[in-house]
Amino acid sequence: VQLQASGGGLVQAGGSLRLSCALSGRTFSTHVMAWFRQAPGKARDFVASISRSGVSTNYADSVKGRFTISRDNAENTVYLQMNSLKPEDTAVYYCAAGPGPLFRARPELYDVWGQGTQVTVSS
């Protein structure tokens, strides 16, 4: 079972990035998905999550209106579109998969984690 994240990089404040994360080894459509992030010296924080169907989503207050989580069950991939990026968004971003049905902010709901992808936003 593996989650492979990609799409991180260096971007200027106000710019955009799209992260992708592909699940292999399990049936993607039966899993809820989430993104978390961890800045240097800080705890891992919840960013966004999405239900199995993709109909329902949750967001941290800090990213509401700027980030959008989505999924393509045919491609076994979850996405995080990040717009209007700020320097405080700089972190390693991790995708996570869980058996569901809950897809809240609690890390213990997710049992598979990706390796992380670095996002750096310059001011």
DSSP file with accessible surface (Angstrom, degrees, kcal/mol):
  #  RESIDUE AA STRUCTURE BP1 BP2  ACC     N-H-->O    O-->H-N    N-H-->O    O-->H-N    TCO  KAPPA ALPHA  PHI   PSI    X-CA   Y-CA   Z-CA
    1    1 A V              0   0  103      0, 0.0     2,-0.3     0, 0.0    24,-0.2   0.000 360.0 360.0 360.0 131.2    0.0    0.0    0.0
    2    2 A Q  E     -A   24   0A 104     22,-2.4    22,-2.7   110,-0.1     2,-0.5  -1.000 360.0-157.7-149.3 141.4    1.5    3.3   -1.0
    3    3 A L  E     -A   23   0A   4    110,-0.4   112,-0.7    -2,-0.3     2,-0.6  -0.990  16.2-165.4-115.1 125.0    0.6    7.0   -1.3
    4    4 A Q  E     -A   22   0A  96     18,-2.4    18,-2.2    -2,-0.5     2,-0.3  -0.934   5.5-166.2-116.6 112.7    2.7    9.0   -3.7
    5    5 A A  E     +A   21   0A   3     -2,-0.6     2,-0.3    16,-0.2    16,-0.2  -0.690  14.3 161.0 -98.6 149.1    2.5   12.7   -3.5
    6    6 A S  E     +A   20   0A  62     14,-2.6    14,-2.7    -2,-0.3   111,-0.1  -0.954  35.9  74.6-153.6 168.8    3.8   15.2   -6.0
    7    7 A G        +     0   0   36     -2,-0.3    11,-0.3     1,-0.3    -1,-0.1   0.354  58.4 133.5 107.2  -5.5    3.4   18.8   -7.2
    8    8 A G        +     0   0   28     12,-0.1     2,-0.3     9,-0.1    -1,-0.3  -0.157  22.5 122.2 -70.3 172.2    5.3   20.7   -4.4
    9    9 A G  E     -d  119   0B  30    109,-0.9   111,-2.8   108,-0.1     2,-0.5  -0.990  59.2 -52.3 165.7-167.4    7.7   23.4   -5.2
   10   10 A L  E     +d  120   0B 130     -2,-0.3     2,-0.3   109,-0.2   111,-0.2  -0.892  53.0 164.6-104.8 130.0    8.8   27.0   -4.7
   11   11 A V  E     -d  121   0B  25    109,-2.5   111,-2.4    -2,-0.5     2,-0.1  -0.982  35.0-110.9-143.0 151.6    6.2   29.7   -5.5
   12   12 A Q  E >   -d  122   0B 149     -2,-0.3     3,-2.3   109,-0.2    73,-0.2  -0.478  51.2 -81.2 -79.1 155.3    5.9   33.4   -4.8
   13   13 A A  T 3  S+     0   0   50    109,-2.5    73,-0.2     1,-0.3    -1,-0.1  -0.280 120.5  29.4 -54.8 136.6    3.2   34.8   -2.5
   14   14 A G  T 3  S+     0   0   54     71,-3.3    70,-0.6     1,-0.3    -1,-0.3   0.257  99.7 115.4  92.4 -10.6   -0.1   35.0   -4.3
   15   15 A G    <   -     0   0   21     -3,-2.3    70,-2.3    70,-0.2     2,-0.3  -0.085  57.7-122.0 -83.5-174.0    0.8   32.2   -6.6
   16   16 A S        +     0   0   60     67,-0.2     2,-0.3    68,-0.2    67,-0.2  -0.930  21.3 178.8-132.5 152.6   -0.8   28.8   -7.0
   17   17 A L  E     - B   0  82A  34     65,-2.1    65,-3.3    -2,-0.3     2,-0.5  -0.977  16.5-146.4-144.8 153.0    0.2   25.1   -6.9
   18   18 A R  E     - B   0  81A 126    -11,-0.3     2,-0.3    -2,-0.3    63,-0.2  -0.981  13.1-158.6-123.7 121.3   -1.6   21.9   -7.3
   19   19 A L  E     - B   0  80A   0     61,-2.7    61,-2.2    -2,-0.5     2,-0.3  -0.721   6.9-164.3 -93.3 145.7   -0.6   18.8   -5.3
   20   20 A S  E     -AB   6  79A  26    -14,-2.7   -14,-2.6    -2,-0.3     2,-0.3  -0.942   6.7-172.9-126.4 152.8   -1.5   15.3   -6.4
   21   21 A a  E     -AB   5  78A   0     57,-1.8    57,-2.5    -2,-0.3     2,-0.4  -0.937   6.4-161.1-149.8 120.6   -1.5   12.1   -4.4
   22   22 A A  E     -AB   4  77A  40    -18,-2.2   -18,-2.4    -2,-0.3     2,-0.5  -0.876   7.7-148.2-107.6 135.0   -2.1    8.6   -5.9
   23   23 A L  E     +A    3   0A   4     53,-2.2     2,-0.3    -2,-0.4   -20,-0.2  -0.856  18.1 179.2-101.1 131.3   -3.0    5.6   -3.9
   24   24 A S  E     +A    2   0A  59    -22,-2.7   -22,-2.4    -2,-0.5     3,-0.1  -0.955  58.9  35.1-129.1 150.3   -1.9    2.1   -4.9
   25   25 A G  S    S+     0   0   66     -2,-0.3     2,-0.3   -24,-0.2    -1,-0.1   0.363 108.4  61.4  93.8  -7.8   -2.5   -1.2   -3.3
   26   26 A R  S    S-     0   0   91    -24,-0.2     2,-0.8     5,-0.0    -1,-0.2  -0.957  96.8 -89.1-142.2 163.5   -6.0   -0.5   -2.1
   27   27 A T    >   -     0   0   90     -2,-0.3     3,-1.3     1,-0.2     4,-0.2  -0.646  37.3-157.4 -77.0 110.7   -9.3    0.4   -3.6
   28   28 A F  G >  S+     0   0    1     -2,-0.8     3,-2.1     1,-0.3    -1,-0.2   0.884  84.4  60.4 -60.0 -41.2   -9.2    4.2   -3.8
   29   29 A S  G 3  S+     0   0   54      1,-0.3    -1,-0.3    44,-0.2    44,-0.1   0.649  98.7  58.3 -68.8 -13.2  -12.9    4.8   -3.9
   30   30 A T  G <  S+     0   0   69     -3,-1.3     2,-0.4     2,-0.1    -1,-0.3   0.389  96.4  81.7 -93.3   3.1  -13.5    3.1   -0.5
   31   31 A H  S <  S-     0   0   13     -3,-2.1     2,-0.2    21,-0.2    69,-0.1  -0.889  70.7-137.1-113.5 139.6  -11.1    5.5    1.3
   32   32 A V  E     -E   98   0B   1     66,-2.1    66,-2.6    -2,-0.4     2,-0.3  -0.623  30.1-149.6 -80.5 153.3  -11.6    8.9    2.7
   33   33 A M  E     +EF  97  50B   0     17,-1.9    17,-2.7    -2,-0.2     2,-0.3  -0.914  18.2 174.9-129.9 154.8   -8.7   11.2    1.9
   34   34 A A  E     -EF  96  49B   0     62,-2.3    62,-2.4    -2,-0.3     2,-0.4  -0.971  22.3-137.0-153.0 161.0   -7.0   14.2    3.5
   35   35 A W  E     +EF  95  48B   0     13,-3.0    12,-2.5    -2,-0.3    13,-1.7  -0.989  22.3 176.9-120.6 136.7   -4.1   16.5    3.4
   36   36 A F  E     -EF  94  46B   1     58,-2.9    58,-3.0    -2,-0.4     2,-0.3  -0.842  10.8-154.6-125.4 166.4   -2.1   17.6    6.4
   37   37 A R  E     -EF  93  45B  28      8,-2.7     8,-3.6    -2,-0.3     2,-0.4  -0.990   6.3-160.0-144.8 153.9    1.0   19.8    6.6
   38   38 A Q  E     -EF  92  44B  64     54,-2.3    54,-2.5    -2,-0.3     6,-0.2  -0.961   6.7-160.2-138.3 117.4    3.9   20.3    8.9
   39   39 A A    >   -     0   0   26      4,-0.5     3,-2.3    -2,-0.4    52,-0.1  -0.569  46.7 -74.8 -88.5 157.3    6.1   23.4    9.2
   40   40 A P  T 3  S+     0   0  117      0, 0.0    -1,-0.1     0, 0.0     3,-0.1  -0.274 118.4   5.0 -55.5 129.3    9.6   23.3   10.7
   41   41 A G  T 3  S+     0   0   93      1,-0.2     2,-0.3    -3,-0.1    -2,-0.0   0.535 113.7 101.5  76.3   6.8    9.4   23.0   14.5
   42   42 A K  S <  S-     0   0  138     -3,-2.3    -1,-0.2     1,-0.1     3,-0.1  -0.782  75.3 -98.3-121.8 165.6    5.6   22.7   14.5
   43   43 A A        -     0   0   71     -2,-0.3    -4,-0.5     1,-0.1     2,-0.4  -0.309  49.0 -90.1 -75.2 162.3    3.1   19.9   14.8
   44   44 A R  E     -F   38   0B  87     -6,-0.2     2,-0.3    -8,-0.1    -6,-0.2  -0.625  50.2-158.5 -75.2 127.9    1.4   18.3   11.9
   45   45 A D  E     -F   37   0B  87     -8,-3.6    -8,-2.7    -2,-0.4     2,-0.1  -0.843  17.6-111.2-113.9 146.8   -1.8   20.3   11.1
   46   46 A F  E     +F   36   0B  33     -2,-0.3   -10,-0.2   -10,-0.2     3,-0.1  -0.449  33.6 171.0 -69.8 140.6   -5.0   19.3    9.2
   47   47 A V  E     -     0   0B   0    -12,-2.5    13,-2.5     1,-0.4     2,-0.3   0.709  57.4 -28.7-114.6 -56.4   -5.5   21.1    5.9
   48   48 A A  E     -FG  35  59B   0    -13,-1.7   -13,-3.0    11,-0.2    -1,-0.4  -0.988  48.9-163.9-162.5 156.4   -8.5   19.5    4.1
   49   49 A S  E     -FG  34  58B   0      9,-2.1     9,-2.2    -2,-0.3     2,-0.3  -0.968   5.3-156.9-145.3 163.9  -10.4   16.2    3.8
   50   50 A I  E     -FG  33  57B   2    -17,-2.7   -17,-1.9    -2,-0.3     7,-0.2  -0.996  20.1-115.1-146.9 143.8  -12.8   14.7    1.4
   51   51 A S        -     0   0   13      5,-2.6     3,-0.3    -2,-0.3   -20,-0.1  -0.144  40.4 -96.8 -71.9 172.9  -15.5   11.9    1.5
   52   52 A R  S    S+     0   0   98      1,-0.2   -21,-0.2    49,-0.2    -1,-0.1   0.885 125.6  40.6 -59.7 -39.3  -15.3    8.7   -0.5
   53   53 A S  S    S-     0   0   80    -23,-0.1    -1,-0.2     1,-0.0    20,-0.1   0.699 107.3-123.5 -82.7 -21.1  -17.6   10.1   -3.2
   54   54 A G  S    S+     0   0   26     -3,-0.3    -2,-0.1     2,-0.2    17,-0.1   0.406  82.4 112.6  91.5  -1.9  -16.0   13.5   -3.2
   55   55 A V  S    S+     0   0  120      1,-0.1     2,-0.4    -5,-0.1    -3,-0.0   0.875  72.0  48.9 -72.5 -36.8  -19.4   15.2   -2.5
   56   56 A S        +     0   0   59      2,-0.0    -5,-2.6     0, 0.0     2,-0.3  -0.853  65.3 177.1-113.1 143.4  -18.4   16.4    1.0
   57   57 A T  E     -G   50   0B  54     -2,-0.4     2,-0.3    -7,-0.2    -7,-0.2  -0.934  15.0-154.8-138.3 158.2  -15.3   18.2    2.1
   58   58 A N  E     -G   49   0B  55     -9,-2.2    -9,-2.1    -2,-0.3     2,-0.3  -0.982  13.5-169.9-130.7 147.4  -13.8   19.8    5.2
   59   59 A Y  E     -G   48   0B  49     -2,-0.3   -11,-0.2   -11,-0.2     2,-0.2  -0.983  26.8-113.9-136.6 147.0  -11.2   22.6    5.5
   60   60 A A    >>  -     0   0   19    -13,-2.5     3,-1.7    -2,-0.3     4,-1.1  -0.511  35.6-118.0 -68.1 147.6   -9.0   24.2    8.1
   61   61 A D  T 34 S+     0   0  134      1,-0.3     3,-0.4     2,-0.2    -1,-0.1   0.845 111.3  63.9 -57.8 -33.2  -10.1   27.8    8.7
   62   62 A S  T 34 S+     0   0   67      1,-0.2    -1,-0.3     3,-0.0   -15,-0.0   0.671 112.2  32.8 -68.5 -16.6   -6.7   29.0    7.6
   63   63 A V  T X> S+     0   0    0     -3,-1.7     4,-2.3   -16,-0.2     3,-2.3   0.468  82.8 127.6-118.7  -3.9   -7.1   27.7    4.1
   64   64 A K  T 3< S+     0   0  121     -4,-1.1     4,-0.1    -3,-0.4    -3,-0.0  -0.286  81.0  15.6 -58.4 134.5  -10.9   28.1    3.5
   65   65 A G  T 34 S+     0   0   86      2,-0.4    -1,-0.3     1,-0.1     3,-0.1   0.266 126.2  59.0  85.6 -11.0  -11.6   30.0    0.3
   66   66 A R  T <4 S+     0   0   27     -3,-2.3    17,-2.0     1,-0.2     2,-0.3   0.698  98.7  51.2-116.2 -35.6   -8.0   29.5   -1.0
   67   67 A F  E  <  -C   82   0A   4     -4,-2.3    -2,-0.4    15,-0.2     2,-0.4  -0.816  59.6-165.7-108.9 148.4   -7.5   25.7   -1.2
   68   68 A T  E     -C   81   0A  72     13,-2.5    13,-3.1    -2,-0.3     2,-0.4  -0.989   5.1-157.5-134.7 124.5   -9.7   23.2   -2.8
   69   69 A I  E     +C   80   0A   5     -2,-0.4     2,-0.3    11,-0.2    11,-0.2  -0.811  23.6 159.8 -97.6 140.2   -9.5   19.4   -2.3
   70   70 A S  E     -C   79   0A  51      9,-1.7     9,-3.2    -2,-0.4     2,-0.3  -0.945  20.9-149.5-149.4 169.5  -10.9   17.1   -5.0
   71   71 A R  E     -C   78   0A  30     -2,-0.3     2,-0.5     7,-0.3     7,-0.2  -0.991  11.3-153.5-145.6 153.2  -10.6   13.5   -6.1
   72   72 A D  E >>> -C   77   0A  62      5,-2.9     5,-1.8    -2,-0.3     3,-0.8  -0.926   9.4-171.1-125.5 100.6  -10.8   11.4   -9.2
   73   73 A N  T 345S+     0   0   54     -2,-0.5     3,-0.3     1,-0.3   -44,-0.2   0.766  86.2  58.3 -68.1 -23.5  -11.8    7.9   -8.3
   74   74 A A  T 345S+     0   0   85      1,-0.2    -1,-0.3    -3,-0.1   -46,-0.0   0.800 113.7  38.5 -72.7 -27.7  -11.1    6.7  -11.8
   75   75 A E  T <45S-     0   0  121     -3,-0.8    -2,-0.2     2,-0.2    -1,-0.2   0.363 104.7-127.7-101.9   1.1   -7.5    7.9  -11.5
   76   76 A N  T  <5 +     0   0   69     -4,-0.6   -53,-2.2    -3,-0.3     2,-0.4   0.847  67.8 128.1  56.3  37.8   -7.0    6.8   -7.9
   77   77 A T  E   < -BC  22  72A  17     -5,-1.8    -5,-2.9   -55,-0.2     2,-0.4  -0.968  48.0-159.2-134.3 139.9   -5.9   10.4   -7.1
   78   78 A V  E     -BC  21  71A   0    -57,-2.5   -57,-1.8    -2,-0.4     2,-0.3  -0.901  18.4-157.8-112.4 146.1   -6.7   13.2   -4.7
   79   79 A Y  E     -BC  20  70A  37     -9,-3.2    -9,-1.7    -2,-0.4     2,-0.4  -0.871  15.2-159.9-122.7 154.9   -5.7   16.8   -5.5
   80   80 A L  E     -BC  19  69A   0    -61,-2.2   -61,-2.7    -2,-0.3     2,-0.6  -0.913  11.1-162.1-133.5 105.1   -5.1   19.9   -3.5
   81   81 A Q  E     -BC  18  68A  61    -13,-3.1   -13,-2.5    -2,-0.4     2,-0.6  -0.813  10.4-165.9 -86.3 121.8   -5.4   23.1   -5.5
   82   82 A M  E     +BC  17  67A   0    -65,-3.3   -65,-2.1    -2,-0.6     2,-0.3  -0.948  11.3 173.2-117.4 114.7   -3.8   25.9   -3.6
   83   83 A N        +     0   0   58    -17,-2.0   -67,-0.2    -2,-0.6   -68,-0.2  -0.761  59.7  23.6-114.8 164.1   -4.4   29.5   -4.6
   84   84 A S  S    S-     0   0   69    -70,-0.6    -1,-0.2    -2,-0.3   -68,-0.2   0.901  85.0-160.2  49.4  48.2   -3.4   32.9   -3.1
   85   85 A L        -     0   0    3    -70,-2.3   -71,-3.3    -3,-0.2   -70,-0.2  -0.258   7.7-158.6 -65.2 145.9   -0.5   31.2   -1.3
   86   86 A K    >   -     0   0   87    -73,-0.2     3,-2.4   -72,-0.1     4,-0.2  -0.860  31.6-110.4-120.7 156.4    1.0   32.9    1.7
   87   87 A P  G >  S+     0   0   50      0, 0.0     3,-1.9     0, 0.0    34,-0.4   0.845 117.4  63.4 -54.9 -32.9    4.5   32.5    3.3
   88   88 A E  G 3  S+     0   0  131      1,-0.3   -49,-0.0   -49,-0.0    -3,-0.0   0.559  88.5  69.7 -71.7  -6.3    2.8   30.9    6.2
   89   89 A D  G <  S+     0   0    1     -3,-2.4    -1,-0.3    32,-0.0     2,-0.2   0.519  70.7 121.0 -82.4  -6.6    1.6   28.1    3.9
   90   90 A T    <   +     0   0   37     -3,-1.9     2,-0.3    -4,-0.2    30,-0.2  -0.417  40.6 106.2 -61.7 124.1    5.2   26.9    3.7
   91   91 A A  E    S- H   0 119B   2     28,-2.0    28,-2.7    -2,-0.2     2,-0.5  -0.964  76.1 -80.2-177.7 170.4    5.4   23.3    5.0
   92   92 A V  E     -EH  38 118B  35    -54,-2.5   -54,-2.3    -2,-0.3     2,-0.5  -0.861  48.4-145.5 -88.3 127.5    5.8   19.7    4.0
   93   93 A Y  E     -EH  37 117B   0     24,-3.1    24,-2.1    -2,-0.5     2,-0.4  -0.847  14.6-167.0-101.8 130.5    2.4   18.5    2.8
   94   94 A Y  E     -E   36   0B  40    -58,-3.0   -58,-2.9    -2,-0.5     2,-0.3  -0.941   9.7-148.8-117.4 136.0    1.3   15.0    3.5
   95   95 A a  E     -E   35   0B   0     -2,-0.4    19,-2.7   -60,-0.2     2,-0.3  -0.732  19.0-169.7 -96.8 154.5   -1.6   13.1    2.0
   96   96 A A  E     -EI  34 113B   0    -62,-2.4   -62,-2.3    -2,-0.3     2,-0.4  -0.990  11.7-153.1-144.9 149.2   -3.4   10.5    4.0
   97   97 A A  E     -EI  33 112B   0     15,-2.6    15,-1.9    -2,-0.3    14,-1.6  -0.962  14.3-179.1-124.9 142.7   -6.0    7.7    3.4
   98   98 A G  E     -E   32   0B   0    -66,-2.6   -66,-2.1    -2,-0.4    12,-0.2  -0.942  38.0-117.3-139.1 161.2   -8.5    6.3    5.8
   99   99 A P        +     0   0   70      0, 0.0    11,-0.1     0, 0.0   -66,-0.1   0.690  68.9 161.9 -72.3 -17.3  -11.2    3.6    5.8
  100  100 A G        +     0   0   25      9,-0.5     3,-0.1     2,-0.3   -49,-0.0  -0.210  67.6 165.5  75.3-171.6  -13.9    6.1    6.6
  101  101 A P  S    S+     0   0   93      0, 0.0   -49,-0.2     0, 0.0    -1,-0.1  -0.979  91.2  64.8 -78.7 -13.9  -16.7    7.0    6.8
  102  102 A L        +     0   0   72      1,-0.1    -2,-0.3   -51,-0.1   -70,-0.2  -0.408  53.7 177.7 -68.9 140.4  -15.5    9.8    9.0
  103  103 A F        +     0   0   30     -2,-0.1    -1,-0.1   -54,-0.1   -45,-0.1  -0.245  29.9 138.1-136.4  48.1  -13.2   12.3    7.3
  104  104 A R        -     0   0  130      2,-0.1     5,-0.1     1,-0.1   -54,-0.1  -0.027  69.1 -86.7 -84.6-167.8  -12.5   14.8   10.0
  105  105 A A  S    S+     0   0   46    -59,-0.1   -59,-0.1   -46,-0.1    -1,-0.1   0.536  87.1 112.1 -82.0  -8.0   -9.4   16.6   11.0
  106  106 A R    >   -     0   0  114      1,-0.2     3,-2.0     2,-0.1     4,-0.2  -0.529  60.0-148.1 -75.5 122.9   -8.1   13.9   13.5
  107  107 A P  G >  S+     0   0   57      0, 0.0     3,-2.0     0, 0.0    -1,-0.2   0.806  92.9  69.9 -58.9 -29.4   -4.9   12.2   12.2
  108  108 A E  G 3  S+     0   0  134      1,-0.3    -2,-0.1     3,-0.0    -3,-0.0   0.619  85.2  69.4 -68.1 -10.4   -5.9    8.9   13.9
  109  109 A L  G <  S+     0   0   32     -3,-2.0    -9,-0.5    -5,-0.1     2,-0.4   0.570  92.9  69.1 -78.4  -7.6   -8.7    8.5   11.3
  110  110 A Y    <   +     0   0    9     -3,-2.0   -12,-0.3    -4,-0.2     3,-0.1  -0.935  53.1 178.5-119.8 131.2   -6.1    7.9    8.6
  111  111 A D        +     0   0   86    -14,-1.6     2,-0.4    -2,-0.4   -13,-0.2   0.462  66.6  59.4-114.0  -2.1   -4.0    4.7    8.4
  112  112 A V  E     -I   97   0B  16    -15,-1.9   -15,-2.6  -110,-0.0     2,-0.4  -0.998  63.7-173.5-128.8 130.5   -1.9    5.3    5.3
  113  113 A W  E     -I   96   0B  77     -2,-0.4  -110,-0.4   -17,-0.2   -17,-0.2  -0.952  16.5-133.1-126.3 141.8    0.4    8.3    4.9
  114  114 A G        -     0   0    9    -19,-2.7  -110,-0.2    -2,-0.4     3,-0.1  -0.241  31.8-104.2 -81.5 178.4    2.4    9.5    1.9
  115  115 A Q        -     0   0   99   -112,-0.7   -21,-0.1     1,-0.1  -111,-0.1   0.609  60.9-113.5 -84.0 -11.9    6.0   10.6    2.1
  116  116 A G        -     0   0   12    -21,-0.1     2,-0.4     1,-0.1   -22,-0.2   0.161  18.1-130.3  93.6 147.2    5.3   14.4    1.9
  117  117 A T  E     - H   0  93B  21    -24,-2.1   -24,-3.1  -111,-0.1     2,-0.3  -1.000  23.8-119.8-135.6 134.7    6.0   17.0   -0.6
  118  118 A Q  E     - H   0  92B  88     -2,-0.4  -109,-0.9   -26,-0.2     2,-0.5  -0.577  24.0-172.3 -80.7 131.5    7.7   20.4    0.2
  119  119 A V  E     -dH   9  91B   0    -28,-2.7   -28,-2.0    -2,-0.3     2,-0.5  -0.992   4.8-176.2-120.5 123.5    5.8   23.6   -0.5
  120  120 A T  E     -d   10   0B  51   -111,-2.8  -109,-2.5    -2,-0.5     2,-0.6  -0.988   6.5-167.1-124.0 124.7    7.8   26.8   -0.1
  121  121 A V  E     -d   11   0B   7     -2,-0.5     2,-0.3   -34,-0.4  -109,-0.2  -0.954  10.5-153.9-114.2 118.4    6.1   30.2   -0.5
  122  122 A S  E      d   12   0B  45   -111,-2.4  -109,-2.5    -2,-0.6    -2,-0.0  -0.653 360.0 360.0 -92.6 148.3    8.4   33.2   -0.8
  123  123 A S              0   0  138     -2,-0.3    -1,-0.1  -111,-0.2   -37,-0.0  -0.354 360.0 360.0 -90.9 360.0    7.4   36.7    0.2
